[in-house]
Amino acid sequence: MKAKEIEKKFDKGEDITKNLDTSKARRPDQEQKRVNVDFPLWMIQQLDKEAKRLGVPRQSIIKVWVAERLEKAS
């Protein structure tokens, strides 16, 4: 199928996912790498309190806050 045909289907709101080969799809700069960070106990307690309040895991809070800070620094 040509790109123009896929664009037309997409514009009509049709499902085009069956026409895509996602087996080799990549998200640049989104690869994951594990890091270890030591936090003082009081920070962990505050992170856990905020995570519980929002209903999300501690890791999510850390990722969002670090991302926000990095965006501001850019």
N, C-alpha and C positions, 0 to 999 in steps of 0.2 A: 504494500500500500504506500502511496506517495504521501509526502508530508502535507501537501495541500488538502488531500482527502481527510487525513487525520485532523487537521486544523478545522475543517468544516464540521466534522462530527463533534469535535470538542466544543466549538462555538454553538452548536445546537444543544449542548448539554448531554450528549450521548457518552456512554462509557467507552473510553478508548484504551483501557488498560490491557485488553486482550490483544491489542495490536502492538504492544510494547514488549521488548525483551529486557526485563529488569535484572536478569542474571548477572550482568556485568555493570550495573548501575553503581555509581560511587557518589558520595557527598564530599567534595573537597574540603579539607581542613576539619573534618568531623570525625576522623578516626579517634578511637578511645585509647588512652594510655593511663595506666594506673599509677597513682602517686601516693605516697604515705606522708601525712602531715600530723605532727604531734600538737595537740591543743591542751591548754590548761583545763583542769576539771571544771572550773567555773564557766568557761566558754562552751564546753560540751553540754553542761546543764542548761545554759541559755539557748543553745541551738536546739536541744531536745524540746524545751518548753515552746519555742516558736514553731518547730516542726509539728508538734502535737496540736498547737492552736490552729495551724493551717491544714492539718490532716495529710501531711506529706512526710516522706522520709528525711532524715537529717541530711543525707547526701544531696538531696534536691535543694535544700536551703543553701547549702554551701556553694553549689554550682551556680545558682541564680545570683547570689550575692557577689561572688567572684566575677562572674560575667558582667554584672552591672558596673562594678568598679573598673574593670578593664575597658569597658566601653567609654566610661567617663574619662579615662586616662588617654584614650586615643585622640 
